[in-house]
Amino acid sequence: MTRLPHLAGAMALAGLALLSGCAALPPVAPASVQASETAAASAVPAAAASAAPSAAVTAAASAPSAPDISTAEAWRNRERMQLPHDLARTDLWERVRQGLVMADLDGALVRKWETFYAGQPDYVARMVERGSRYLFHIVEEVDARGMPLELALLPFIESAFNPQAQSRARAAGMWQFMAATGRDFDLRQNVFRDDRRDVIASTRAALDYLQQLHERFGDWHLALAAYNWGPGSVQRAIKRNQLKGRPTDYASLDMPAETRNYVPKLQAIENLVRQPQAFALALPALENHPFFLGVGIERDIDVDLASRLAGLTVDEFKQFNPQMNRPVILAAGTPQLLLPWRPIAARWRAGRPGSRRAR
C-alpha cells in the first residue's frame, strides 16, 4: 500500500480540493461526535438533561424549563408568515422556512414533543451544531428534487444528525438505514466502509426511498410512516382500515408507538425551526452556503495522514467522512473525501504549499 509523501500528498489533496465543487454547509466550530447520543433522536435521550450546553443554540436567559405553549398555540393559529425571498437567499433557516409546504399535523403528540425539545435546549443545541455541517447539502438535494423541505429536517429525529449513529436494531447513519434496505439503495457495506454513514450517499439513498414511498402512498405523512415502520406494515394497516370502512390517513391508522410519534416529532421540530422564539430558543445563524467540498484521491491513504494533510484532527476528519471502517482509505472504492470548504480556500488564498497559487 502506497503512502503519499507529506508535501506531494498535500499538493494532491489541496489541489484537487480547489478544483472540486461539491456542496454542503456554513461553517461552525467542529465538535467531536458524541457516541453516547447514537440513538438519541428516536427515543427520549437519557443524557439530554445532563449534557454540557453549546454556544450554537441557547435558551433565553429567562427561559422556563418548558415552552409557553399558549404562545406557541397563538402562533400556530395565525396565518403563516411570508418570508422575504432575498433573505432566504442568504439565510439557510429562512430558505428552509420558505420550503415548509407539507400539511401541518396538530394535536397532543405534537405539543408533547414541542414541550420536550423546548425543555431540552442543550440537546437541541448539540443536534443543530452537528446538523449545521450537513444541512446545506441536504437542503440542496431536497430542493433539486422538488420535495418538501420538511424532509431536510428528518435527520433531527432519526439520529440527532449524528452520522455515526447506530440504533439497537442496527440501523446506521444520519438517515438510519437497516443493512438490507441500504443494499436495496446501493449503499455499500464492507470491511472498509459503510455507506449508510456516508453523508452524500446516504442522503441520496434516503431521498430516493422517500420519493419511492410517496409515489406508492400518495401522501407524505404515510410515506414518512412507511420510512419508519416499513411500507408493507403501512399497507396492511391501510387495508385493515379499508375493510372496516375507516379513514386511511396517517392519524387514523393503528400503528406502533414509535411510528405514532414519528410525524409529530418532525412537526415539532418544524415548528421550532419556523418560530424558535415561541419556544424560548435561539437558532444560530446559518449561511445559505456550502460547508464542505469533495476531494478526489488517486492513491490509497491512511486516515491519520489524510487528516493531517487537511489540517484536521482524526475526529474532525471523521465528522466529514464517517463511512470509513478502517484506518486506511482505498482510492479504488472511494469516489471522494469531504473536507471543510473555507479552511482549504483560505490556504489557497494564502498561497501555501499545495495550493494552486503556490504552483
Contacts in CASP RR format, 6 or more apart in sequence:
PFRMAT RR
TARGET T0000
AUTHOR 0000-0000-0000
METHOD contacts of the structure
MODEL  1
MTRLPHLAGAMALAGLALLSGCAALPPVAPASVQASETAAASAVPAAAAS
AAPSAAVTAAASAPSAPDISTAEAWRNRERMQLPHDLARTDLWERVRQGL
VMADLDGALVRKWETFYAGQPDYVARMVERGSRYLFHIVEEVDARGMPLE
LALLPFIESAFNPQAQSRARAAGMWQFMAATGRDFDLRQNVFRDDRRDVI
ASTRAALDYLQQLHERFGDWHLALAAYNWGPGSVQRAIKRNQLKGRPTDY
ASLDMPAETRNYVPKLQAIENLVRQPQAFALALPALENHPFFLGVGIERD
IDVDLASRLAGLTVDEFKQFNPQMNRPVILAAGTPQLLLPWRPIAARWRA
GRPGSRRAR
1 300 0 8 1.000
1 328 0 8 1.000
2 299 0 8 1.000
2 300 0 8 1.000
3 301 0 8 1.000
3 302 0 8 1.000
3 305 0 8 1.000
4 12 0 8 1.000
4 299 0 8 1.000
4 301 0 8 1.000
4 305 0 8 1.000
4 309 0 8 1.000
6 305 0 8 1.000
6 309 0 8 1.000
7 353 0 8 1.000
7 354 0 8 1.000
9 301 0 8 1.000
9 309 0 8 1.000
10 309 0 8 1.000
10 353 0 8 1.000
10 354 0 8 1.000
11 353 0 8 1.000
11 354 0 8 1.000
11 359 0 8 1.000
12 297 0 8 1.000
12 298 0 8 1.000
12 299 0 8 1.000
13 295 0 8 1.000
13 297 0 8 1.000
13 306 0 8 1.000
13 309 0 8 1.000
13 310 0 8 1.000
13 339 0 8 1.000
14 309 0 8 1.000
14 344 0 8 1.000
14 347 0 8 1.000
14 348 0 8 1.000
14 354 0 8 1.000
14 355 0 8 1.000
15 348 0 8 1.000
15 354 0 8 1.000
15 355 0 8 1.000
15 356 0 8 1.000
16 295 0 8 1.000
16 296 0 8 1.000
16 297 0 8 1.000
17 293 0 8 1.000
17 294 0 8 1.000
17 295 0 8 1.000
17 339 0 8 1.000
17 344 0 8 1.000
18 344 0 8 1.000
18 345 0 8 1.000
18 348 0 8 1.000
18 355 0 8 1.000
18 356 0 8 1.000
19 356 0 8 1.000
20 293 0 8 1.000
20 294 0 8 1.000
20 295 0 8 1.000
20 296 0 8 1.000
20 336 0 8 1.000
21 290 0 8 1.000
21 293 0 8 1.000
21 294 0 8 1.000
22 137 0 8 1.000
22 200 0 8 1.000
22 290 0 8 1.000
22 292 0 8 1.000
22 293 0 8 1.000
22 294 0 8 1.000
22 336 0 8 1.000
22 338 0 8 1.000
23 136 0 8 1.000
23 137 0 8 1.000
23 140 0 8 1.000
23 290 0 8 1.000
23 292 0 8 1.000
23 293 0 8 1.000
24 133 0 8 1.000
24 134 0 8 1.000
24 136 0 8 1.000
24 137 0 8 1.000
24 199 0 8 1.000
24 290 0 8 1.000
24 291 0 8 1.000
24 292 0 8 1.000
24 293 0 8 1.000
24 338 0 8 1.000
24 341 0 8 1.000
25 92 0 8 1.000
25 131 0 8 1.000
25 132 0 8 1.000
25 133 0 8 1.000
25 134 0 8 1.000
25 135 0 8 1.000
25 136 0 8 1.000
25 137 0 8 1.000
25 286 0 8 1.000
25 289 0 8 1.000
25 290 0 8 1.000
25 291 0 8 1.000
25 292 0 8 1.000
26 92 0 8 1.000
26 132 0 8 1.000
26 136 0 8 1.000
26 285 0 8 1.000
26 286 0 8 1.000
26 287 0 8 1.000
26 288 0 8 1.000
26 289 0 8 1.000
26 291 0 8 1.000
27 287 0 8 1.000
27 291 0 8 1.000
27 340 0 8 1.000
27 341 0 8 1.000
27 342 0 8 1.000
28 56 0 8 1.000
28 129 0 8 1.000
28 132 0 8 1.000
28 133 0 8 1.000
28 284 0 8 1.000
28 291 0 8 1.000
30 133 0 8 1.000
30 312 0 8 1.000
30 313 0 8 1.000
30 315 0 8 1.000
30 316 0 8 1.000
30 319 0 8 1.000
30 340 0 8 1.000
31 54 0 8 1.000
31 129 0 8 1.000
31 130 0 8 1.000
32 315 0 8 1.000
32 316 0 8 1.000
32 319 0 8 1.000
33 130 0 8 1.000
33 162 0 8 1.000
33 163 0 8 1.000
33 164 0 8 1.000
33 315 0 8 1.000
33 318 0 8 1.000
33 319 0 8 1.000
33 322 0 8 1.000
34 51 0 8 1.000
34 126 0 8 1.000
34 162 0 8 1.000
35 164 0 8 1.000
36 47 0 8 1.000
37 45 0 8 1.000
37 47 0 8 1.000
37 126 0 8 1.000
37 160 0 8 1.000
37 162 0 8 1.000
37 165 0 8 1.000
38 159 0 8 1.000
38 162 0 8 1.000
38 164 0 8 1.000
38 165 0 8 1.000
38 166 0 8 1.000
38 167 0 8 1.000
39 159 0 8 1.000
39 165 0 8 1.000
39 166 0 8 1.000
39 167 0 8 1.000
39 168 0 8 1.000
40 47 0 8 1.000
40 48 0 8 1.000
40 123 0 8 1.000
40 159 0 8 1.000
40 160 0 8 1.000
40 162 0 8 1.000
40 165 0 8 1.000
41 127 0 8 1.000
41 155 0 8 1.000
41 156 0 8 1.000
41 157 0 8 1.000
41 158 0 8 1.000
41 159 0 8 1.000
41 160 0 8 1.000
41 165 0 8 1.000
41 265 0 8 1.000
42 157 0 8 1.000
42 158 0 8 1.000
42 159 0 8 1.000
42 167 0 8 1.000
42 176 0 8 1.000
42 258 0 8 1.000
44 116 0 8 1.000
45 120 0 8 1.000
45 123 0 8 1.000
45 160 0 8 1.000
48 120 0 8 1.000
48 122 0 8 1.000
48 123 0 8 1.000
49 120 0 8 1.000
49 122 0 8 1.000
49 123 0 8 1.000
51 122 0 8 1.000
51 123 0 8 1.000
51 126 0 8 1.000
52 122 0 8 1.000
53 121 0 8 1.000
53 122 0 8 1.000
53 125 0 8 1.000
54 122 0 8 1.000
54 125 0 8 1.000
54 126 0 8 1.000
54 129 0 8 1.000
55 125 0 8 1.000
56 125 0 8 1.000
56 128 0 8 1.000
56 129 0 8 1.000
56 132 0 8 1.000
56 284 0 8 1.000
57 121 0 8 1.000
57 124 0 8 1.000
57 125 0 8 1.000
57 128 0 8 1.000
57 129 0 8 1.000
57 281 0 8 1.000
57 282 0 8 1.000
57 283 0 8 1.000
57 284 0 8 1.000
58 121 0 8 1.000
58 125 0 8 1.000
58 282 0 8 1.000
59 119 0 8 1.000
59 121 0 8 1.000
59 280 0 8 1.000
59 281 0 8 1.000
59 282 0 8 1.000
60 280 0 8 1.000
60 281 0 8 1.000
60 282 0 8 1.000
63 121 0 8 1.000
63 280 0 8 1.000
63 281 0 8 1.000
64 280 0 8 1.000
65 119 0 8 1.000
66 115 0 8 1.000
66 118 0 8 1.000
66 119 0 8 1.000
67 114 0 8 1.000
67 115 0 8 1.000
67 118 0 8 1.000
67 119 0 8 1.000
67 278 0 8 1.000
67 279 0 8 1.000
67 280 0 8 1.000
68 278 0 8 1.000
68 279 0 8 1.000
68 280 0 8 1.000
69 111 0 8 1.000
69 114 0 8 1.000
69 115 0 8 1.000
71 278 0 8 1.000
72 111 0 8 1.000
72 114 0 8 1.000
72 271 0 8 1.000
72 275 0 8 1.000
72 278 0 8 1.000
72 279 0 8 1.000
75 275 0 8 1.000
75 278 0 8 1.000
76 104 0 8 1.000
76 106 0 8 1.000
76 271 0 8 1.000
83 94 0 8 1.000
83 97 0 8 1.000
83 98 0 8 1.000
84 94 0 8 1.000
85 98 0 8 1.000
87 94 0 8 1.000
88 94 0 8 1.000
88 95 0 8 1.000
88 97 0 8 1.000
88 98 0 8 1.000
88 288 0 8 1.000
89 95 0 8 1.000
89 288 0 8 1.000
90 287 0 8 1.000
90 288 0 8 1.000
91 285 0 8 1.000
91 286 0 8 1.000
91 287 0 8 1.000
91 288 0 8 1.000
92 135 0 8 1.000
92 136 0 8 1.000
92 139 0 8 1.000
92 286 0 8 1.000
92 287 0 8 1.000
92 288 0 8 1.000
92 289 0 8 1.000
93 273 0 8 1.000
93 283 0 8 1.000
93 285 0 8 1.000
93 286 0 8 1.000
94 288 0 8 1.000
95 139 0 8 1.000
95 149 0 8 1.000
95 288 0 8 1.000
96 135 0 8 1.000
96 139 0 8 1.000
96 149 0 8 1.000
96 152 0 8 1.000
96 153 0 8 1.000
96 273 0 8 1.000
97 273 0 8 1.000
97 274 0 8 1.000
98 149 0 8 1.000
99 148 0 8 1.000
99 149 0 8 1.000
99 150 0 8 1.000
100 148 0 8 1.000
100 149 0 8 1.000
100 150 0 8 1.000
100 270 0 8 1.000
100 273 0 8 1.000
100 274 0 8 1.000
101 148 0 8 1.000
101 149 0 8 1.000
101 150 0 8 1.000
102 148 0 8 1.000
102 150 0 8 1.000
102 220 0 8 1.000
102 221 0 8 1.000
103 220 0 8 1.000
103 221 0 8 1.000
104 267 0 8 1.000
105 221 0 8 1.000
105 250 0 8 1.000
105 251 0 8 1.000
105 263 0 8 1.000
105 264 0 8 1.000
105 267 0 8 1.000
106 267 0 8 1.000
107 264 0 8 1.000
109 260 0 8 1.000
109 261 0 8 1.000
109 264 0 8 1.000
110 264 0 8 1.000
110 267 0 8 1.000
110 268 0 8 1.000
110 271 0 8 1.000
112 264 0 8 1.000
113 261 0 8 1.000
113 264 0 8 1.000
113 265 0 8 1.000
113 267 0 8 1.000
113 268 0 8 1.000
113 269 0 8 1.000
114 268 0 8 1.000
114 271 0 8 1.000
114 272 0 8 1.000
114 279 0 8 1.000
116 268 0 8 1.000
117 123 0 8 1.000
117 124 0 8 1.000
117 268 0 8 1.000
117 269 0 8 1.000
117 272 0 8 1.000
117 279 0 8 1.000
118 124 0 8 1.000
118 272 0 8 1.000
118 279 0 8 1.000
118 280 0 8 1.000
118 281 0 8 1.000
121 280 0 8 1.000
121 281 0 8 1.000
123 160 0 8 1.000
124 272 0 8 1.000
124 281 0 8 1.000
126 160 0 8 1.000
127 156 0 8 1.000
127 160 0 8 1.000
127 161 0 8 1.000
128 161 0 8 1.000
128 283 0 8 1.000
128 284 0 8 1.000
129 284 0 8 1.000
130 160 0 8 1.000
130 161 0 8 1.000
130 162 0 8 1.000
130 319 0 8 1.000
131 155 0 8 1.000
131 156 0 8 1.000
131 161 0 8 1.000
132 284 0 8 1.000
132 286 0 8 1.000
132 291 0 8 1.000
133 291 0 8 1.000
133 292 0 8 1.000
133 319 0 8 1.000
133 320 0 8 1.000
134 155 0 8 1.000
134 161 0 8 1.000
134 163 0 8 1.000
134 174 0 8 1.000
134 199 0 8 1.000
134 203 0 8 1.000
134 291 0 8 1.000
135 152 0 8 1.000
135 161 0 8 1.000
135 286 0 8 1.000
136 286 0 8 1.000
136 288 0 8 1.000
136 289 0 8 1.000
136 290 0 8 1.000
136 291 0 8 1.000
137 199 0 8 1.000
137 200 0 8 1.000
137 203 0 8 1.000
137 290 0 8 1.000
137 291 0 8 1.000
137 292 0 8 1.000
138 152 0 8 1.000
138 155 0 8 1.000
138 203 0 8 1.000
139 149 0 8 1.000
139 152 0 8 1.000
141 203 0 8 1.000
141 204 0 8 1.000
141 207 0 8 1.000
142 148 0 8 1.000
142 149 0 8 1.000
142 151 0 8 1.000
142 152 0 8 1.000
142 207 0 8 1.000
143 149 0 8 1.000
145 207 0 8 1.000
145 211 0 8 1.000
147 207 0 8 1.000
147 210 0 8 1.000
147 211 0 8 1.000
148 220 0 8 1.000
150 220 0 8 1.000
150 266 0 8 1.000
150 270 0 8 1.000
151 207 0 8 1.000
151 210 0 8 1.000
153 266 0 8 1.000
153 269 0 8 1.000
153 270 0 8 1.000
153 273 0 8 1.000
154 175 0 8 1.000
154 206 0 8 1.000
154 224 0 8 1.000
154 227 0 8 1.000
154 266 0 8 1.000
155 161 0 8 1.000
155 174 0 8 1.000
155 175 0 8 1.000
156 266 0 8 1.000
156 269 0 8 1.000
157 262 0 8 1.000
157 265 0 8 1.000
157 266 0 8 1.000
157 269 0 8 1.000
158 165 0 8 1.000
158 174 0 8 1.000
158 175 0 8 1.000
158 176 0 8 1.000
159 165 0 8 1.000
159 173 0 8 1.000
159 174 0 8 1.000
159 175 0 8 1.000
159 176 0 8 1.000
161 174 0 8 1.000
162 173 0 8 1.000
162 174 0 8 1.000
163 173 0 8 1.000
163 174 0 8 1.000
163 197 0 8 1.000
163 199 0 8 1.000
163 202 0 8 1.000
163 319 0 8 1.000
163 322 0 8 1.000
164 173 0 8 1.000
164 197 0 8 1.000
164 318 0 8 1.000
164 322 0 8 1.000
165 172 0 8 1.000
165 173 0 8 1.000
165 174 0 8 1.000
165 176 0 8 1.000
166 172 0 8 1.000
166 173 0 8 1.000
167 176 0 8 1.000
169 178 0 8 1.000
170 178 0 8 1.000
170 179 0 8 1.000
171 177 0 8 1.000
171 178 0 8 1.000
171 196 0 8 1.000
172 179 0 8 1.000
172 194 0 8 1.000
172 196 0 8 1.000
172 197 0 8 1.000
173 196 0 8 1.000
173 197 0 8 1.000
173 202 0 8 1.000
173 322 0 8 1.000
174 197 0 8 1.000
174 199 0 8 1.000
174 202 0 8 1.000
174 203 0 8 1.000
175 196 0 8 1.000
175 202 0 8 1.000
175 203 0 8 1.000
175 205 0 8 1.000
175 206 0 8 1.000
177 185 0 8 1.000
177 187 0 8 1.000
177 196 0 8 1.000
177 202 0 8 1.000
177 205 0 8 1.000
177 206 0 8 1.000
179 189 0 8 1.000
179 196 0 8 1.000
181 209 0 8 1.000
182 189 0 8 1.000
182 195 0 8 1.000
182 196 0 8 1.000
182 205 0 8 1.000
183 189 0 8 1.000
185 205 0 8 1.000
185 208 0 8 1.000
185 209 0 8 1.000
186 195 0 8 1.000
186 201 0 8 1.000
186 205 0 8 1.000
187 194 0 8 1.000
187 195 0 8 1.000
187 196 0 8 1.000
187 198 0 8 1.000
187 201 0 8 1.000
187 202 0 8 1.000
187 205 0 8 1.000
188 194 0 8 1.000
188 195 0 8 1.000
188 201 0 8 1.000
189 195 0 8 1.000
189 196 0 8 1.000
190 325 0 8 1.000
191 325 0 8 1.000
191 326 0 8 1.000
192 324 0 8 1.000
192 325 0 8 1.000
192 326 0 8 1.000
192 328 0 8 1.000
192 330 0 8 1.000
192 333 0 8 1.000
193 323 0 8 1.000
193 324 0 8 1.000
193 325 0 8 1.000
193 333 0 8 1.000
193 334 0 8 1.000
194 323 0 8 1.000
194 325 0 8 1.000
195 201 0 8 1.000
195 202 0 8 1.000
195 205 0 8 1.000
195 323 0 8 1.000
196 202 0 8 1.000
196 323 0 8 1.000
197 322 0 8 1.000
197 323 0 8 1.000
198 321 0 8 1.000
198 322 0 8 1.000
198 323 0 8 1.000
199 292 0 8 1.000
199 320 0 8 1.000
199 322 0 8 1.000
199 338 0 8 1.000
200 336 0 8 1.000
200 338 0 8 1.000
201 323 0 8 1.000
209 227 0 8 1.000
210 223 0 8 1.000
210 224 0 8 1.000
210 227 0 8 1.000
213 222 0 8 1.000
213 223 0 8 1.000
213 224 0 8 1.000
213 226 0 8 1.000
213 227 0 8 1.000
213 231 0 8 1.000
214 220 0 8 1.000
214 223 0 8 1.000
216 223 0 8 1.000
216 226 0 8 1.000
216 231 0 8 1.000
217 223 0 8 1.000
217 226 0 8 1.000
217 231 0 8 1.000
217 234 0 8 1.000
219 249 0 8 1.000
219 250 0 8 1.000
221 249 0 8 1.000
221 250 0 8 1.000
221 251 0 8 1.000
221 263 0 8 1.000
222 234 0 8 1.000
222 238 0 8 1.000
222 249 0 8 1.000
222 250 0 8 1.000
224 250 0 8 1.000
224 262 0 8 1.000
224 263 0 8 1.000
224 266 0 8 1.000
225 234 0 8 1.000
225 250 0 8 1.000
225 253 0 8 1.000
225 255 0 8 1.000
225 259 0 8 1.000
225 262 0 8 1.000
225 263 0 8 1.000
226 232 0 8 1.000
226 233 0 8 1.000
226 234 0 8 1.000
228 258 0 8 1.000
228 259 0 8 1.000
228 262 0 8 1.000
229 255 0 8 1.000
229 256 0 8 1.000
229 258 0 8 1.000
229 259 0 8 1.000
229 262 0 8 1.000
234 253 0 8 1.000
237 253 0 8 1.000
237 254 0 8 1.000
237 255 0 8 1.000
238 248 0 8 1.000
238 253 0 8 1.000
240 254 0 8 1.000
241 247 0 8 1.000
241 248 0 8 1.000
241 252 0 8 1.000
241 253 0 8 1.000
241 254 0 8 1.000
242 248 0 8 1.000
246 252 0 8 1.000
250 263 0 8 1.000
271 278 0 8 1.000
271 279 0 8 1.000
272 279 0 8 1.000
272 281 0 8 1.000
273 283 0 8 1.000
276 282 0 8 1.000
276 283 0 8 1.000
290 341 0 8 1.000
291 340 0 8 1.000
291 341 0 8 1.000
292 320 0 8 1.000
292 338 0 8 1.000
292 339 0 8 1.000
292 340 0 8 1.000
292 341 0 8 1.000
293 338 0 8 1.000
293 339 0 8 1.000
293 341 0 8 1.000
293 344 0 8 1.000
294 336 0 8 1.000
294 337 0 8 1.000
294 338 0 8 1.000
294 339 0 8 1.000
295 336 0 8 1.000
295 337 0 8 1.000
295 338 0 8 1.000
295 339 0 8 1.000
296 335 0 8 1.000
296 336 0 8 1.000
296 337 0 8 1.000
297 306 0 8 1.000
297 329 0 8 1.000
297 331 0 8 1.000
297 334 0 8 1.000
297 336 0 8 1.000
297 337 0 8 1.000
298 331 0 8 1.000
299 331 0 8 1.000
300 328 0 8 1.000
300 329 0 8 1.000
300 330 0 8 1.000
300 331 0 8 1.000
301 328 0 8 1.000
301 329 0 8 1.000
301 331 0 8 1.000
302 327 0 8 1.000
302 328 0 8 1.000
302 329 0 8 1.000
303 314 0 8 1.000
303 317 0 8 1.000
303 318 0 8 1.000
303 321 0 8 1.000
303 324 0 8 1.000
303 326 0 8 1.000
303 327 0 8 1.000
303 328 0 8 1.000
303 329 0 8 1.000
304 314 0 8 1.000
304 327 0 8 1.000
306 317 0 8 1.000
306 329 0 8 1.000
306 337 0 8 1.000
307 313 0 8 1.000
307 314 0 8 1.000
307 316 0 8 1.000
307 317 0 8 1.000
310 317 0 8 1.000
310 339 0 8 1.000
310 340 0 8 1.000
310 343 0 8 1.000
310 344 0 8 1.000
311 343 0 8 1.000
312 339 0 8 1.000
312 340 0 8 1.000
318 324 0 8 1.000
320 337 0 8 1.000
320 338 0 8 1.000
320 339 0 8 1.000
320 340 0 8 1.000
321 329 0 8 1.000
321 337 0 8 1.000
321 338 0 8 1.000
329 337 0 8 1.000
347 354 0 8 1.000
347 355 0 8 1.000
348 355 0 8 1.000
348 356 0 8 1.000
348 357 0 8 1.000
349 355 0 8 1.000
349 357 0 8 1.000
351 357 0 8 1.000
351 358 0 8 1.000
352 358 0 8 1.000
END
